[in-house]
Structure formats: C-alpha cells, structure tokens
Amino acid sequence: MQGISRKIAQAILYEAIAACCVAPTLSIAYHRDLAYSGALSLAIALIAMLWNMAFNATFEWWESTRADRTRTVWRRILHSTGFEGGLTLILVPLVSWWLNITWFDALVVDVGLFVFFFLYSFAFQWAFDSLFDVPNSANEA
C-alpha cells in the first residue's frame, strides 16, 4: 500500500487505537466521566491525525532525499521523536483548557502521554510497515 491510501489508513488506525487507550486513562486520572474524557481523546485524535499526515508527508519527503533510505532503528527513533515532540507542543493549550489546569500541569500530562505515545508510535509504525510494507520513500532508489 502506497501514497495517500497508505497515509489515510495509517492515520486512522493509529488514532483509533490511541483513542481507545487515552480516554479511559484520562477518565480515571482526572475523575471525569468517560464521555468527557472521550471527547477530549477524540479532539486529541483529530488534531493528531492532521499532524500525522502533515508530519509523515514531510518526513517521507526528507527521507526520499537521503542517500541511504533504509528505515533503521535510529531513523524510526527520529520519526517518533519528531512526531510526538511536535504534537506535544500543539496539545498543551488544548489539554490545559479542557481539563482546566495550568499550562505546566498540561505539559506534565503531555509528557506522560509522550512517553506512552513514543513507545506506541515506534511499535505501531514498525508493525504497520511489517503488515503493509514500507513506503516508497524508504525503498532504495
């Protein structure tokens, strides 16, 4: 699977699985009902999905310009760090407002989410590539 269909499938699967993990965790951690936490989780998922498509398009463009286009462990770490680091910067204001907490507390929440999503992103992307093959940008020219 390549091109836009790969990007759409990747983003939807990634965010659907993530939302199923994040909503119950936020509900328990902030003593909110599942609908309230689920709505925040969906908002995060929608923002993340848009970020996912934009970041992956940029990353794959960059990857295609490299002499060695192999997806090494270090390249996967760079991918996960860039994606999750950018998303953390985007989500701090939303989490702060939604949960009515300070930006610092929202940053702490996002750092916790970052740790989870860093590992999740690394594992998900590796599994996705195993199931659907790597994108053309990671194949030798």
Backbone as a printed PyTorch tensor [residue, N CA C, xyz], in Angstrom:
tensor([[[  0.8590,  -1.1700,   0.0000],
         [  0.0000,   0.0000,   0.0000],
         [  0.9040,   1.2310,   0.0000]],

        [[  0.6260,   2.1720,  -0.8840],
         [  1.4490,   3.3660,  -1.0280],
         [  0.5650,   4.5980,  -1.1810]],

        [[  1.2080,   5.7560,  -1.1510],
         [  0.5330,   7.0130,  -1.4290],
         [ -0.4630,   7.4300,  -0.3760]],

        [[ -1.4850,   8.1420,  -0.8360],
         [ -2.4660,   8.7340,   0.0700],
         [ -3.2790,   7.6660,   0.7990]],

        [[ -3.5560,   6.5410,   0.1510],
         [ -4.3160,   5.4910,   0.8420],
         [ -3.5240,   4.9470,   2.0220]],

        [[ -2.2120,   4.8500,   1.8830],
         [ -1.3580,   4.4150,   2.9980],
         [ -1.4140,   5.4240,   4.1320]],

        [[ -1.3040,   6.6970,   3.7970],
         [ -1.3110,   7.7450,   4.8190],
         [ -2.6480,   7.7840,   5.5680]],

        [[ -3.7430,   7.6560,   4.8560],
         [ -5.0700,   7.6880,   5.4810],
         [ -5.2690,   6.4640,   6.3700]],

        [[ -4.9510,   5.2860,   5.8590],
         [ -5.1050,   4.0600,   6.6610],
         [ -4.2210,   4.1210,   7.9000]],

        [[ -3.0030,   4.5690,   7.7320],
         [ -2.0670,   4.6710,   8.8490],
         [ -2.6090,   5.6280,   9.9150]],

        [[ -3.0570,   6.7870,   9.5090],
         [ -3.5400,   7.7850,  10.4570],
         [ -4.7920,   7.3140,  11.1960]],

        [[ -5.7360,   6.7320,  10.4740],
         [ -6.9850,   6.2780,  11.1040],
         [ -6.7230,   5.1460,  12.0870]],

        [[ -5.9530,   4.1460,  11.6760],
         [ -5.6410,   3.0350,  12.5810],
         [ -4.8740,   3.5130,  13.8060]],

        [[ -3.8940,   4.3440,  13.5910],
         [ -3.0710,   4.8510,  14.6800],
         [ -3.9330,   5.5850,  15.7060]],

        [[ -4.7620,   6.4970,  15.2450],
         [ -5.5600,   7.3170,  16.1590],
         [ -6.6980,   6.5360,  16.8080]],

        [[ -7.2970,   5.6080,  16.0960],
         [ -8.3800,   4.8040,  16.6890],
         [ -7.8620,   3.9740,  17.8530]],

        [[ -6.7340,   3.3400,  17.6670],
         [ -6.1550,   2.5430,  18.7540],
         [ -5.7380,   3.4600,  19.9070]],

        [[ -5.1410,   4.5820,  19.5860],
         [ -4.7050,   5.5240,  20.6180],
         [ -5.8820,   6.0600,  21.4330]],

        [[ -6.9650,   6.4350,  20.7650],
         [ -8.1350,   6.9780,  21.4720],
         [ -8.7130,   5.9530,  22.4450]],

        [[ -8.6920,   4.7010,  22.0620],
         [ -9.1960,   3.6360,  22.9480],
         [ -8.3150,   3.4600,  24.1790]],

        [[ -7.0680,   3.8670,  24.1020],
         [ -6.1640,   3.8020,  25.2590],
         [ -6.2300,   5.0710,  26.1120]],

        [[ -6.3260,   6.2400,  25.4700],
         [ -6.2420,   7.5130,  26.1740],
         [ -7.5220,   7.8470,  26.9480]],

        [[ -8.6880,   7.6410,  26.3670],
         [ -9.9520,   8.0400,  27.0170],
         [-10.1290,   7.4150,  28.3990]],

        [[-10.0040,   6.1110,  28.5520],
         [-10.1740,   5.5410,  29.8960],
         [ -9.0970,   6.0100,  30.8780]],

        [[ -7.8840,   6.2100,  30.3750],
         [ -6.7960,   6.6720,  31.2460],
         [ -7.0870,   8.0700,  31.7760]],

        [[ -7.5060,   8.9880,  30.8990],
         [ -7.8490,  10.3450,  31.3440],
         [ -9.0510,  10.3270,  32.2780]],

        [[-10.0050,   9.4950,  31.9920],
         [-11.1990,   9.3840,  32.8360],
         [-10.8220,   9.0040,  34.2560]],

        [[ -9.9670,   8.0200,  34.3860],
         [ -9.5350,   7.5570,  35.7100],
         [ -8.6470,   8.6080,  36.3820]],

        [[ -7.6890,   9.1530,  35.6570],
         [ -6.7180,  10.0860,  36.2370],
         [ -7.3500,  11.3910,  36.6970]],

        [[ -8.3720,  11.8740,  35.9810],
         [ -8.9600,  13.1750,  36.3070],
         [-10.3760,  13.0680,  36.8540]],

        [[-10.7800,  11.8690,  37.2000],
         [-12.0900,  11.6330,  37.8110],
         [-13.2120,  12.2940,  37.0190]],

        [[-13.1630,  12.0840,  35.7190],
         [-14.1880,  12.5980,  34.8040],
         [-14.9160,  11.4060,  34.2190]],

        [[-16.1450,  11.6460,  33.7690],
         [-16.8350,  10.5160,  33.1450],
         [-16.1950,  10.2070,  31.7950]],

        [[-16.4580,   9.0160,  31.3110],
         [-15.8150,   8.5470,  30.0880],
         [-16.2000,   9.3920,  28.8730]],

        [[-17.4250,   9.9360,  28.8620],
         [-17.8520,  10.7790,  27.7350],
         [-17.0080,  12.0580,  27.6660]],

        [[-16.7510,  12.6860,  28.8150],
         [-15.9480,  13.9100,  28.8750],
         [-14.5140,  13.6220,  28.4170]],

        [[-13.9480,  12.5730,  28.9770],
         [-12.5870,  12.1930,  28.6040],
         [-12.5350,  11.6740,  27.1720]],

        [[-13.5880,  10.9980,  26.7590],
         [-13.6500,  10.5080,  25.3870],
         [-13.6890,  11.6480,  24.3860]],

        [[-14.4160,  12.7180,  24.7150],
         [-14.4710,  13.8790,  23.8200],
         [-13.0870,  14.5230,  23.6900]],

        [[-12.3780,  14.6430,  24.8170],
         [-11.0150,  15.1750,  24.7520],
         [-10.1280,  14.2410,  23.9440]],

        [[-10.2720,  12.9530,  24.1800],
         [ -9.4810,  11.9750,  23.4420],
         [ -9.7480,  12.0750,  21.9380]],

        [[-11.0070,  12.2620,  21.5550],
         [-11.3370,  12.4230,  20.1290],
         [-10.7600,  13.7100,  19.5520]],

        [[-10.8210,  14.7980,  20.3390],
         [-10.2270,  16.0570,  19.8790],
         [ -8.7260,  15.8840,  19.6760]],

        [[ -8.0810,  15.2390,  20.6410],
         [ -6.6480,  14.9690,  20.5130],
         [ -6.3880,  14.1000,  19.2820]],

        [[ -7.2330,  13.0870,  19.0810],
         [ -7.0530,  12.1780,  17.9490],
         [ -7.2050,  12.9060,  16.6150]],

        [[ -8.1870,  13.7960,  16.5130],
         [ -8.3810,  14.5380,  15.2570],
         [ -7.1950,  15.4600,  14.9660]],

        [[ -6.7450,  16.1630,  15.9980],
         [ -5.5850,  17.0300,  15.8250],
         [ -4.3620,  16.1890,  15.4590]],

        [[ -4.2030,  15.0930,  16.1740],
         [ -3.0570,  14.2220,  15.9160],
         [ -3.1110,  13.6180,  14.5190]],

        [[ -4.3110,  13.3180,  14.0540],
         [ -4.4410,  12.7430,  12.7130],
         [ -3.9880,  13.7520,  11.6540]],

        [[ -4.3980,  14.9890,  11.8170],
         [ -3.9580,  16.0190,  10.8770],
         [ -2.4410,  16.2090,  10.9600]],

        [[ -1.9240,  16.2470,  12.1780],
         [ -0.4850,  16.3780,  12.3780],
         [  0.2350,  15.1670,  11.7880]],

        [[ -0.3290,  13.9850,  11.9870],
         [  0.2540,  12.7550,  11.4740],
         [  0.4420,  12.8370,   9.9630]],

        [[ -0.5890,  13.2420,   9.2620],
         [ -0.5000,  13.2980,   7.8010],
         [  0.5020,  14.3560,   7.3520]],

        [[  0.4840,  15.5310,   8.0050],
         [  1.4230,  16.5910,   7.6280],
         [  2.8570,  16.1910,   7.9610]],

        [[  3.0690,  15.6580,   9.1640],
         [  4.4210,  15.2760,   9.5760],
         [  4.9530,  14.1430,   8.7080]],

        [[  4.1280,  13.1130,   8.4840],
         [  4.6000,  11.9780,   7.6880],
         [  4.9060,  12.3690,   6.2470]],

        [[  4.1150,  13.2530,   5.6780],
         [  4.4120,  13.7200,   4.3170],
         [  5.7630,  14.4280,   4.2880]],

        [[  6.0130,  15.2660,   5.2880],
         [  7.2830,  15.9890,   5.3710],
         [  8.4410,  15.0260,   5.6360]],

        [[  8.2330,  14.1050,   6.5650],
         [  9.2840,  13.1390,   6.8970],
         [  9.6240,  12.2670,   5.6850]],

        [[  8.6010,  11.8010,   4.9830],
         [  8.8450,  10.9440,   3.8130],
         [  9.5230,  11.7200,   2.6920]],

        [[  9.1920,  13.0190,   2.5510],
         [  9.9050,  13.8400,   1.5680],
         [ 11.3780,  13.9150,   1.9600]],

        [[ 11.6600,  14.2370,   3.2500],
         [ 13.0350,  14.3180,   3.7230],
         [ 13.7500,  12.9880,   3.5160]],

        [[ 13.0710,  11.8970,   3.8900],
         [ 13.6540,  10.5540,   3.7690],
         [ 14.0190,  10.2450,   2.3170]],

        [[ 13.1970,  10.6770,   1.3900],
         [ 13.4450,  10.3910,  -0.0300],
         [ 14.6640,  11.1380,  -0.5740]],

        [[ 15.1300,  12.1640,   0.1460],
         [ 16.3020,  12.9260,  -0.2930],
         [ 17.6100,  12.3500,   0.2470]],

        [[ 17.5400,  11.3450,   1.1040],
         [ 18.7310,  10.7480,   1.7140],
         [ 19.3740,   9.7600,   0.7450]],

        [[ 20.6900,   9.6570,   0.8220],
         [ 21.4010,   8.6720,   0.0060],
         [ 21.0280,   7.2560,   0.4480]],

        [[ 20.9870,   7.0420,   1.7590],
         [ 20.5650,   5.7520,   2.3100],
         [ 19.1340,   5.9220,   2.8200]],

        [[ 18.1990,   5.2620,   2.1840],
         [ 16.7870,   5.4480,   2.5090],
         [ 16.2410,   4.3510,   3.4100]],

        [[ 17.0870,   3.5310,   3.9740],
         [ 16.6670,   2.4230,   4.8230],
         [ 16.0980,   2.9350,   6.1360]],

        [[ 14.9980,   2.3450,   6.5930],
         [ 14.4060,   2.7120,   7.8830],
         [ 15.1110,   1.9600,   8.9990]],

        [[ 16.1690,   2.5730,   9.4710],
         [ 16.9440,   1.9920,  10.5640],
         [ 16.2410,   2.2770,  11.8870]],

        [[ 16.7560,   1.6820,  12.9570],
         [ 16.2190,   1.9680,  14.2880],
         [ 16.3670,   3.4550,  14.5920]],

        [[ 17.5110,   4.0360,  14.2570],
         [ 17.7330,   5.4600,  14.5410],
         [ 16.7750,   6.3440,  13.7430]],

        [[ 16.4890,   5.9810,  12.5140],
         [ 15.5410,   6.7610,  11.7210],
         [ 14.1400,   6.6380,  12.3040]],

        [[ 13.7890,   5.4650,  12.7970],
         [ 12.4880,   5.2710,  13.4470],
         [ 12.4030,   6.0820,  14.7430]],

        [[ 13.5030,   6.1600,  15.4770],
         [ 13.5330,   6.9760,  16.6980],
         [ 13.3720,   8.4490,  16.3300]],

        [[ 14.0580,   8.9060,  15.2980],
         [ 13.9120,  10.2910,  14.8220],
         [ 12.4640,  10.5680,  14.4290]],

        [[ 11.8510,   9.6350,  13.7210],
         [ 10.4620,   9.7870,  13.2990],
         [  9.5450,   9.9140,  14.5170]],

        [[  9.6690,   9.0200,  15.4660],
         [  8.8130,   9.0410,  16.6550],
         [  9.0280,  10.2990,  17.4800]],

        [[ 10.2840,  10.6930,  17.6510],
         [ 10.5910,  11.8860,  18.4360],
         [ 10.0270,  13.1420,  17.7760]],

        [[ 10.2050,  13.2750,  16.4860],
         [  9.6760,  14.4450,  15.7760],
         [  8.1680,  14.5180,  15.8180]],

        [[  7.5310,  13.3810,  15.5810],
         [  6.0750,  13.3630,  15.5940],
         [  5.5340,  13.6920,  16.9810]],

        [[  5.9920,  12.9830,  17.9970],
         [  5.4550,  13.1790,  19.3440],
         [  5.8690,  14.5110,  19.9550]],

        [[  7.0870,  14.9670,  19.6690],
         [  7.5230,  16.2730,  20.1700],
         [  6.6800,  17.4060,  19.6020]],

        [[  6.4240,  17.3680,  18.3090],
         [  5.5720,  18.3870,  17.6840],
         [  4.1500,  18.3410,  18.2040]],

        [[  3.6330,  17.1470,  18.3770],
         [  2.2650,  17.0040,  18.8780],
         [  2.1350,  17.5240,  20.3030]],

        [[  3.1460,  17.2970,  21.1230],
         [  3.1320,  17.8000,  22.4950],
         [  3.0150,  19.3240,  22.4970]],

        [[  3.7640,  19.9910,  21.6460],
         [  3.7020,  21.4570,  21.5670],
         [  2.3230,  21.9500,  21.1230]],

        [[  1.6870,  21.1960,  20.2620],
         [  0.3640,  21.5710,  19.7690],
         [ -0.7140,  21.3640,  20.8350]],

        [[ -0.5910,  20.2900,  21.6260],
         [ -1.6750,  19.8900,  22.5260],
         [ -1.6710,  20.5370,  23.9090]],

        [[ -0.5690,  21.1150,  24.3530],
         [ -0.5330,  21.7130,  25.6980],
         [ -1.6720,  22.7150,  25.9100]],

        [[ -1.8960,  23.6690,  25.0060],
         [ -3.0010,  24.6200,  25.2460],
         [ -4.3720,  23.9440,  25.3050]],

        [[ -4.6240,  22.9660,  24.4530],
         [ -5.9130,  22.2710,  24.4550],
         [ -6.1370,  21.5240,  25.7600]],

        [[ -5.1670,  20.7590,  26.1950],
         [ -5.2920,  19.9750,  27.4250],
         [ -5.4640,  20.9000,  28.6290]],

        [[ -4.7270,  21.9930,  28.6510],
         [ -4.8490,  22.9690,  29.7440],
         [ -6.2680,  23.5190,  29.8320]],

        [[ -6.8010,  23.9240,  28.7150],
         [ -8.1480,  24.4940,  28.6870],
         [ -9.2020,  23.4330,  29.0220]],

        [[ -9.1200,  22.2780,  28.4020],
         [-10.1500,  21.2460,  28.5580],
         [-10.2340,  20.7370,  29.9930]],

        [[ -9.0810,  20.4900,  30.5900],
         [ -9.0580,  19.9430,  31.9450],
         [ -9.0090,  21.0260,  33.0160]],

        [[ -8.9830,  22.2930,  32.5650],
         [ -8.9370,  23.4360,  33.4680],
         [ -7.7360,  23.3240,  34.4190]],

        [[ -6.5770,  23.1260,  33.8190],
         [ -5.3320,  23.0260,  34.5720],
         [ -4.3360,  24.0150,  33.9830]],

        [[ -3.2540,  24.2580,  34.7120],
         [ -2.2450,  25.1980,  34.2250],
         [ -1.5170,  24.6140,  33.0140]],

        [[ -0.8510,  25.4920,  32.2770],
         [ -0.0740,  25.0260,  31.1320],
         [  1.0310,  24.0920,  31.5970]],

        [[  1.6080,  24.3770,  32.7610],
         [  2.6360,  23.4890,  33.2840],
         [  2.0660,  22.1060,  33.5700]],

        [[  0.8930,  22.0630,  34.2370],
         [  0.2560,  20.7690,  34.5100],
         [ -0.1120,  20.0610,  33.1990]],

        [[ -0.5620,  20.8370,  32.2140],
         [ -0.8730,  20.2450,  30.9080],
         [  0.3970,  19.7020,  30.2580]],

        [[  1.5070,  20.3970,  30.4520],
         [  2.7800,  19.9020,  29.9250],
         [  3.1610,  18.5890,  30.6000]],

        [[  2.9260,  18.5020,  31.9170],
         [  3.2070,  17.2580,  32.6310],
         [  2.3350,  16.1250,  32.0840]],

        [[  1.0360,  16.4240,  31.8450],
         [  0.1420,  15.4260,  31.2480],
         [  0.6760,  15.0140,  29.8820]],

        [[  1.0570,  15.9970,  29.0790],
         [  1.5500,  15.6960,  27.7330],
         [  2.8720,  14.9280,  27.7640]],

        [[  3.7200,  15.2060,  28.7460],
         [  4.9620,  14.4430,  28.8600],
         [  4.6340,  12.9810,  29.1730]],

        [[  3.6550,  12.7660,  30.0610],
         [  3.2110,  11.3940,  30.3270],
         [  2.6620,  10.7350,  29.0790]],

        [[  1.8510,  11.4910,  28.3330],
         [  1.3260,  10.9650,  27.0700],
         [  2.4570,  10.7370,  26.0740]],

        [[  3.4460,  11.6380,  26.0850],
         [  4.5800,  11.4970,  25.1820],
         [  5.3100,  10.1760,  25.4110]],

        [[  5.5520,   9.8390,  26.6800],
         [  6.2590,   8.5900,  26.9850],
         [  5.4710,   7.4030,  26.4320]],

        [[  4.1570,   7.3910,  26.7150],
         [  3.3210,   6.3140,  26.1910],
         [  3.3400,   6.3030,  24.6640]],

        [[  3.0800,   7.4710,  24.0590],
         [  2.9730,   7.5270,  22.6070],
         [  4.3030,   7.3460,  21.8950]],

        [[  5.3960,   7.7010,  22.5450],
         [  6.6940,   7.4480,  21.9320],
         [  6.8670,   5.9540,  21.7010]],

        [[  6.5960,   5.1770,  22.7260],
         [  6.7090,   3.7210,  22.6070],
         [  5.6400,   3.1680,  21.6710]],

        [[  4.4160,   3.6740,  21.8160],
         [  3.3130,   3.2260,  20.9640],
         [  3.5960,   3.5540,  19.4950]],

        [[  4.0550,   4.7680,  19.2260],
         [  4.3380,   5.1950,  17.8540],
         [  5.4170,   4.3290,  17.2220]],

        [[  6.4690,   4.0680,  17.9810],
         [  7.5620,   3.2280,  17.4900],
         [  7.0460,   1.8310,  17.1400]],

        [[  6.2940,   1.2270,  18.0630],
         [  5.7770,  -0.1290,  17.8500],
         [  4.7280,  -0.1560,  16.7360]],

        [[  3.8130,   0.8300,  16.7460],
         [  2.7700,   0.8690,  15.7220],
         [  3.3770,   0.9880,  14.3370]],

        [[  4.3190,   1.9250,  14.1680],
         [  4.8820,   2.1550,  12.8390],
         [  5.6310,   0.9300,  12.3410]],

        [[  6.3450,   0.2790,  13.2310],
         [  7.0770,  -0.9170,  12.8370],
         [  6.1000,  -2.0170,  12.4240]],

        [[  5.0340,  -2.1940,  13.2090],
         [  4.0160,  -3.2050,  12.8730],
         [  3.3070,  -2.8430,  11.5670]],

        [[  2.9660,  -1.5590,  11.3980],
         [  2.2960,  -1.1180,  10.1700],
         [  3.1700,  -1.3860,   8.9540]],

        [[  4.4630,  -1.0490,   9.0650],
         [  5.3870,  -1.3100,   7.9560],
         [  5.5120,  -2.8100,   7.6800]],

        [[  5.4680,  -3.6060,   8.7360],
         [  5.5580,  -5.0630,   8.5560],
         [  4.3350,  -5.6120,   7.8340]],

        [[  3.1670,  -5.0690,   8.1530],
         [  1.9300,  -5.5370,   7.5300],
         [  1.7330,  -4.9880,   6.1180]],

        [[  2.0780,  -3.7150,   5.9120],
         [  1.7780,  -3.0540,   4.6440],
         [  3.0000,  -2.6650,   3.8400]],

        [[  4.1940,  -3.0840,   4.2620],
         [  5.4650,  -2.7570,   3.6440],
         [  5.8040,  -1.2830,   3.9040]],

        [[  7.0520,  -0.9410,   3.7700],
         [  7.4950,   0.4350,   3.9960],
         [  7.0430,   1.3000,   2.8160]],

        [[  6.9400,   2.6180,   3.0290],
         [  6.5760,   3.4900,   1.9020],
         [  7.7000,   3.5480,   0.8810]],

        [[  7.3690,   4.0080,  -0.3020],
         [  8.3670,   4.1240,  -1.3660],
         [  9.5740,   4.9430,  -0.9340]],

        [[  9.3620,   5.9430,  -0.0540],
         [ 10.4430,   6.8020,   0.3850],
         [ 11.5200,   6.0250,   1.1310]],

        [[ 11.1760,   4.8440,   1.6750],
         [ 12.1470,   4.0370,   2.4240],
         [ 12.7420,   2.9220,   1.5780]],

        [[ 12.3720,   2.8660,   0.3110],
         [ 12.9560,   1.8740,  -0.6040],
         [ 14.1190,   2.4950,  -1.3620]],

        [[ 15.1130,   1.7000,  -1.6300],
         [ 16.2690,   2.2050,  -2.3680],
         [ 15.8350,   2.7000,  -3.7480]],

        [[ 16.4760,   3.7560,  -4.1970],
         [ 16.1310,   4.3690,  -5.4890],
         [ 16.4400,   3.4390,  -6.6370]]])
